[in-house]
Each structure stands twice: as structure tokens, then as C-alpha cells.
């Protein structure tokens, strides 16, 4: 069996790329040929990287970025040269460049379409892309979502439910250096640490998480990791509300320090407000550390499915600072309740969201597709 993953960018930045790279590593780790084709973040990020004996990564130069899409004609040229090597091409959506690459490749084999999310905000892009997206949906032998909720409710997939399924995202257990955890805890000594991490963009709903601090006692501190275009706006909200001692924008967190922040915190919060947040991988990273999660009930999203209300944490109404604060306070005001949710979070991770389970399920889907013509 030989598989090619096609998707967004390298180096890895977002959730789609994490899943694609995780599948590549996991499958090749079982001695299955699994390569990866994507666009570089910029022109300098290009070339072939040998990941291991069973995996290569082709990172093609990006000419320009248009509506958050990398334009890389070299991807098309590359796929036309190598497409006959593969039994299955696994395309990760939304990525118009990946779809165009497949469309122009002449590939005749099996296609898996991984539907991570709908295109929601970029209306102009969607209008241009819709015919190609419609072709991609029709061309796919199977369409895979990340939760049952999202693919069942996506307006673009209503006519193809008979070939739609899901594979839950899985990750390796978060590994931590105890010294790093101790340093973070010392920094916030005497405080109940609430942690969140992601791009500082509108759909993440950080405005409401910041305002939640108004409803929490001074012994709580909210730490938000990440960078993005809303940094100055969020800082202005913190200053205007007099919350400088209760909310910290800690900026980009290096990869080797992320795990320590998950382990050091008391509760992880995902305050997203739009369906753009389809899954929230950060939730399962927190769960792997046994941390309860407070998330939001976004209509049509899988976020509140991942975090099971009353088991691994609480799900609250989006854009509601007071509801976020109440859920946080409820979790941290009762030690027995906290222990229950902490154990529930860890168990939910072990039961559903390990990388091994994701690879097992993906491999079964591939085998079914090659043996039976459908998953």
C-alpha cells in the first residue's frame, strides 16, 4: 500500500497540517509508504525532506498567498510526475491548491477527502472555488470528517452522506519536562491558572475569555498563549478593563514549552465562537494531561462533542464571558468534582483520541477502500 497526503503548509502551523503530518508519521512508522505533498510557507521553504525510510515530504515553493491559500504551481507539476506511484491520494480540505493539484494531475486511483471544516468566512474565495469543491466532493471515493457532528451537519455534504464517515483526530500523549512545569507554577504561585492557546484571531473568542476575568476572584489568572493580528486589540481590552494582573497575553510559546503549560494549568479553556473551530486539537492535548476543559457549544461544530459536557469538562454558550467564568469557578471550587473531571478528561483521551487509534482507523479505511471499493 502506498499513500500520498496532500494539504496545506510546511513547516506545520495549524491543525490540518498537524493531522496530515501525524498520519504520515504514524503510517510510515508501521512500514507503510506514506508521503506528503504541500506548499512551503514562503519561497525559501521548499525541497524534499526524508522523514524516514517509508516517508518523504515534498515541500513546493509558494509563489504568493491569496485569501489564505498558498499558490504553488510546482505542486501540480510534482504530482503529475509521481501520481502513478500511489494507491490512494488523501486530500485535506479546505485547501483549494490541493484540490486544483489533484484536478490537474490525471490521477485515476482512489481518493480520500478529509473534510476538516467548511469554508465559512472567505466568501469571495468560496464563490470562485465552489465548482472545484463540487468536483472534489464527487471525485472522492470516501469523505472523512473529524467528528460525526461536523460531517452530518455540513451543508456541502448533505447529498453525499452515503460515502461520508469520520476518523477522530488522535495525538501522542503530551510529554513534559518537570522542571519546566515547576518554573511556570512558580511564576503564578498562589494562583489558579487558566490556560488557553491559539492564534489571536476573531473566531477564537478571546475577547470573552478576557472579560470572564471580571467575574473571577483575584486568585485566578488567565494565560493566553499565541500570536496574531488581534494582539493589540486584546491588550487594549485588558488595559481598559483593568485586568492586567488577572489576564496575561504570553505570546508565542515554543514547541518545547507547550506541554509544560498544559501540565502547569488547572483548567484549559477553548473560547471559540465560530464553526471555523471544527474540532480543537488543543482540547485533547489538555485531556492527555488530565486537565478539565471548558469549551463552547458552537452550532454545527465538533468542539462540544470532543469535550463531553459533564465528563471531561463543561460546554457553555459562545460569546458569554459570565458563562465561561461560572464554569471555571464551578470546576475549581470543589476538589472532588475537579478530580472527577480530571480523571474523565484523561479517560476520554485514552479511549478516543490517541494517535494509535487514529492510525488504526485510517488504516482500516484504506484497506476497506482498496479491497471493497468503499470504506
C-alpha positions in Angstrom: 0.0 0.0 0.0 1.3 3.4 -1.0 -0.4 6.6 0.2 0.1 10.3 -0.6 -1.2 13.0 1.7 -1.8 16.4 0.0 -2.6 19.5 2.0 -1.6 22.9 3.2 1.7 24.1 4.5 5.1 23.2 5.8 6.5 23.9 8.4 3.5 22.9 10.4 1.4 25.7 11.8 -2.3 24.7 12.1 -4.5 21.8 13.0 -4.9 20.5 9.4 -1.2 20.2 8.9 -0.8 18.5 12.3 -3.2 15.8 11.3 -1.6 15.3 7.9 1.8 15.1 9.4 0.6 12.8 12.2 -0.9 10.4 9.7 2.3 10.4 7.7 4.4 9.7 10.7 2.0 7.1 12.1 1.5 5.1 8.9 5.2 5.2 7.9 6.0 4.1 11.5 4.2 0.8 10.6 6.3 0.4 7.5 3.6 1.7 5.1 4.8 4.0 2.4 3.1 7.4 3.2 4.5 10.6 1.6 3.3 14.2 1.9 3.0 16.9 -0.7 2.4 20.5 0.3 3.3 24.2 -0.2 6.0 25.9 1.7 5.1 28.9 3.9 7.3 31.0 1.6 9.6 30.6 -1.4 12.5 29.6 0.8 10.7 26.7 2.4 11.0 24.2 -0.4 12.7 20.9 -1.2 12.4 17.2 -0.3 12.7 16.0 3.3 13.3 12.4 4.0 11.3 11.8 7.2 12.2 8.1 7.5 12.6 5.0 5.3 8.9 5.0 4.5 8.1 8.7 4.3 9.1 11.6 2.1 7.9 15.2 2.4 7.8 17.3 -0.8 7.6 21.0 0.1 7.0 23.0 -3.0 7.7 26.8 -3.4 4.8 29.2 -2.9 4.5 32.0 -5.4 2.0 34.0 -3.4 -0.8 33.7 -0.9 -4.3 34.6 -1.9 -7.2 34.5 0.6 -5.1 32.3 2.9 -4.4 29.9 0.1 -0.8 29.2 -1.0 -0.5 29.4 -4.8 2.1 26.8 -5.7 2.1 25.6 -9.4 5.0 23.4 -8.6 2.6 21.1 -6.6 0.8 20.4 -9.8 4.0 19.6 -11.7 5.2 17.4 -9.0 2.0 15.4 -8.6 1.8 14.8 -12.4 5.3 13.2 -12.2 4.7 11.0 -9.1 0.9 10.2 -9.1 1.2 6.7 -10.6 3.2 5.6 -7.5 0.2 5.7 -5.2 -2.8 3.5 -4.5 -4.6 6.2 -2.5 -4.3 10.0 -2.5 -5.6 11.6 0.7 -6.6 15.2 0.2 -7.0 17.5 3.2 -9.8 20.2 2.9 -10.1 23.2 3.0 -7.2 23.8 0.6 -8.1 24.9 -2.9 -4.5 24.4 -4.0 -4.5 20.8 -3.0 -7.8 20.3 -4.9 -6.6 22.0 -8.0 -3.4 19.9 -7.9 -5.4 16.7 -7.9 -7.8 18.0 -10.6 -4.9 18.7 -13.0 -2.8 15.6 -12.1 -4.5 13.0 -14.2 -4.6 10.6 -11.3 -7.1 7.7 -11.7 -6.8 5.9 -8.4 -8.7 6.0 -5.1 -9.2 9.4 -3.4 -9.9 10.1 0.3 -11.2 13.6 1.0 -10.5 14.7 4.6 -13.1 17.3 5.4 -11.6 19.3 8.3 -14.0 22.2 8.0 -16.3 24.2 5.7 -15.0 27.4 4.1 -17.0 30.0 6.1 -15.5 33.5 6.2 -13.8 33.8 2.8 -17.0 34.3 0.7 -15.1 35.5 -2.4 -12.8 32.5 -2.3 -15.7 30.1 -1.9 -17.6 31.6 -4.8 -14.6 31.0 -7.1 -13.7 27.7 -5.5 -17.3 26.2 -5.4 -17.2 24.4 -8.8 -13.8 22.8 -8.0 -15.1 21.9 -4.5 -18.2 20.3 -6.0 -15.9 18.3 -8.3 -13.7 17.2 -5.4 -16.7 16.0 -3.4 -17.9 14.0 -6.4 -14.4 12.6 -7.2 -13.8 11.4 -3.6 -14.4 7.7 -3.0 -14.9 8.4 0.7 -15.2 11.7 2.7 -13.8 11.7 6.2 -14.7 14.1 8.9 -13.0 14.6 12.3 -16.3 14.2 14.3 -19.7 12.7 13.4 -21.3 16.0 14.1 -19.5 18.1 11.6 -19.9 15.9 8.5 -23.6 15.3 9.4 -24.4 19.0 9.6 -22.1 20.4 6.8 -24.4 22.0 4.2 -21.9 20.9 1.5 -22.1 17.2 2.3 -25.8 16.7 2.6 -26.1 14.9 -0.7 -23.2 12.5 -0.1 -23.9 11.2 3.3 -23.7 7.6 1.9 -20.0 7.9 1.4 -19.2 10.0 4.5 -17.6 8.8 7.7 -15.3 10.1 10.3 -11.9 9.4 12.0 -11.3 11.1 15.3 -8.1 13.1 15.5 -5.5 11.4 17.7 -2.3 12.6 19.3 0.6 11.1 21.2 0.4 11.7 24.9 1.8 15.1 25.8 5.3 14.7 27.3 6.6 17.2 29.8 9.8 18.2 31.5 9.0 18.5 35.2 11.5 21.4 35.7 9.6 23.5 33.1 6.3 22.8 34.8 7.7 23.9 38.2 9.0 27.1 36.7 5.6 28.0 35.3 3.8 27.2 38.5 6.3 29.3 40.5 5.6 32.2 38.1 1.9 32.0 39.0 2.4 30.9 42.6 -0.8 31.2 44.7 -2.9 31.5 41.6 -5.4 29.2 39.9 -4.0 29.1 36.4 -6.5 29.1 33.4 -4.7 28.4 30.1 -5.7 28.9 26.5 -3.7 28.8 23.4 -4.2 29.6 19.7 -4.0 32.3 17.0 -5.1 35.7 18.2 -7.9 35.9 15.7 -11.6 36.8 16.0 -13.1 33.3 15.8 -11.1 32.2 18.9 -13.3 34.4 21.1 -10.5 35.6 23.3 -12.4 38.8 24.0 -14.9 36.9 26.0 -12.3 34.8 27.9 -10.6 38.1 28.9 -13.8 39.6 30.1 -14.5 36.4 32.1 -11.8 37.5 34.4 -14.1 40.3 35.7 -16.3 37.5 37.2 -13.4 35.6 38.9 -11.6 36.3 42.1 -8.1 37.8 42.1 -6.6 34.4 42.9 -7.4 33.3 39.3 -5.0 34.2 36.4 -5.9 33.6 32.7 -2.9 32.9 30.5 -3.4 33.1 26.7 -0.6 31.8 24.5 -0.2 32.6 20.9 0.3 35.4 18.4 -1.9 37.0 15.8 -3.4 40.2 14.3 -5.7 40.9 17.3 -2.9 41.2 19.9 -3.1 45.0 20.2 -6.9 44.9 20.4 -6.9 42.3 23.1 -4.3 44.2 25.0 -6.5 47.3 24.8 -9.4 45.3 26.3 -7.2 44.1 29.2 -6.0 47.6 29.9 -9.4 49.3 29.6 -11.0 46.7 31.9 -8.1 47.0 34.5 -7.3 43.3 34.1 -3.5 43.4 33.8 -2.9 41.4 36.9 -5.6 38.8 36.0 -5.0 38.2 32.3 -1.6 37.6 30.6 -1.0 37.5 26.9 2.1 35.4 27.0 2.8 35.4 23.2 4.0 32.6 21.0 5.0 29.5 23.0 7.9 27.5 21.6 7.0 23.9 20.8 9.3 22.5 23.6 7.4 24.6 26.2 3.8 24.0 25.1 3.4 20.7 27.0 4.7 22.3 30.3 1.9 24.9 30.1 -0.8 22.3 29.6 0.6 20.4 32.7 1.0 23.5 34.8 -2.5 24.8 34.3 -5.6 23.9 36.4 -8.2 24.3 33.6 -7.9 24.6 29.8 -10.4 26.9 28.0 -11.4 26.9 24.4 -13.5 30.1 24.0 -14.1 29.9 20.2 -17.2 31.4 18.8 -17.5 30.3 15.1 -17.8 27.0 13.3 -14.3 27.7 11.9 -13.2 25.9 15.0 -14.3 22.4 13.9 -12.5 20.2 16.4 -10.0 22.0 18.7 -6.9 19.7 18.9 -5.8 21.7 21.9 -8.6 20.2 23.9 -7.3 16.7 23.5 -3.8 17.9 24.3 -5.1 19.2 27.6 -7.1 16.0 28.2 -4.0 13.9 27.7 -2.6 15.8 30.7 -5.7 15.1 32.8 -6.9 18.7 32.6 -10.6 19.5 32.6 -11.8 21.6 29.6 -14.2 24.5 29.4 -15.4 24.8 25.7 -18.2 26.4 23.8 -21.4 24.9 22.2 -20.8 26.1 18.6 -23.7 25.0 16.3 -22.6 22.5 13.7 -19.1 22.2 15.1 -17.5 19.2 16.7 -15.9 21.1 19.6 -18.5 20.3 22.2 -18.6 16.7 21.0 -14.8 16.4 21.7 -15.2 17.9 25.2 -18.1 15.8 26.6 -20.1 18.0 29.0 -20.2 16.6 32.5 -17.4 14.1 31.8 -14.3 15.9 30.6 -15.4 19.4 31.5 -18.2 21.9 30.7 -19.5 23.4 27.4 -21.1 26.8 27.6 -22.8 29.3 25.3 -20.4 31.1 22.9 -19.7 34.8 23.4 -20.7 34.6 27.0 -18.0 35.8 29.4 -20.0 35.2 32.5 -20.8 31.6 31.5 -17.1 30.9 30.9 -16.3 32.3 34.4 -19.1 30.3 36.0 -17.9 27.0 34.5 -14.3 27.7 35.5 -15.3 28.7 39.0 -17.5 25.6 39.4 -14.7 23.3 38.4 -12.2 24.8 40.8 -14.4 25.3 43.8 -15.0 21.6 44.5 -11.9 19.3 44.8 -14.0 16.1 44.4 -15.7 17.5 41.3 -12.3 18.6 39.9 -10.8 15.1 40.5 -13.8 13.5 38.7 -13.5 15.8 35.6 -9.7 15.4 35.6 -10.0 11.6 35.5 -12.8 11.9 32.9 -10.6 14.0 30.7 -7.7 11.6 30.8 -10.0 8.6 30.2 -11.7 10.2 27.2 -8.3 10.9 25.7 -7.2 7.3 26.2 -10.5 5.9 24.9 -10.9 8.0 21.8 -8.1 10.4 20.9 -4.7 8.6 20.9 -2.6 8.6 17.7 -2.6 4.8 17.7 -6.4 4.8 17.4 -6.3 7.4 14.6 -3.8 5.3 12.7 -5.7 2.1 13.3 -8.9 3.7 12.0 -7.2 5.3 9.0 -5.5 2.0 8.0 -8.8 0.2 8.2 -10.4 2.8 6.0 -7.6 2.4 3.4 -7.8 -1.4 3.4 -11.6 -1.4 3.0 -11.3 1.1 0.2 -8.7 -1.0 -1.7 -10.4 -4.3 -1.0 -14.1 -3.4 -1.4 -14.1 -0.1 -3.3 -15.6 1.7 -0.4 -14.9 2.4 3.3 
